[in-house]
Amino acid sequence: MSATKIILLEHVENLGEMGDVVTVKPGYARNFLLPQKKALRASKENVAYFEAQKKHLAAENEKRKKEAQKLADKINGLKIPLIRQASEGGQLYGSVNARDIADAILASSKVTVERNMVRVNQNFKMLGLFPVDIMVHPEIKVTVTINIARSLEEAETQAKTGQALIAGESQSLAEAQAEEVLKDVLDEEGLEAQKAKKAHEEEEKAEESEREAKSKEREAKKAKKAKKDEASAEDESEAGAEEEGE
């Protein structure tokens, strides 16, 4: 199926700015951009319409942006308690999705956040505090902290300490893995130290052998010289005796 050419009516993340003519997959245009009134098909009629309405559309977009900024100021940085059942180890029994987070924000702050504004980029499996981005406007993103706990009391404790009340099995596993890695590193360092020590000992032995060889060589030279000197002395002595006999 061929791509669909559209003209954007507002900023769209990772796609373009208002007025940009871009090409997207048909499903993306049909199921999201067009019904959400974020774009129009880039026909001659629609391009002409956009040019005629450009100032009006820009003004409307700026108005929506200001309203979104008010919303952003109300929720930015909030810690939102979200109560869930969990095991003693802190593992959640159920799931947490964008609707759950939007409902929790409404219950906690009395501010309505649409489900499609919530950017869920992870699977929540444990109790704890997790940052979540909220796109209140295509150009405005804020971050809230989802405080997943088994009760409001636990949520308050987690909010004060800044960490999960119960570390959970995943953290224990992570700590065990870290200890194992450290052990491996220490073992490897010990092995390297032994290798270095052995190499040093072998080097010392080689140097000692070389010193002994040189010492023996010197002794041999001395002995040879002494023998030569002794032979010369004997020759001189015999020569002197012959002269006296004559």
Order of alpha helices (4+ residues) and beta strands (2+ residues): beta-beta-beta-alpha-beta-alpha-beta-beta-beta-alpha-alpha
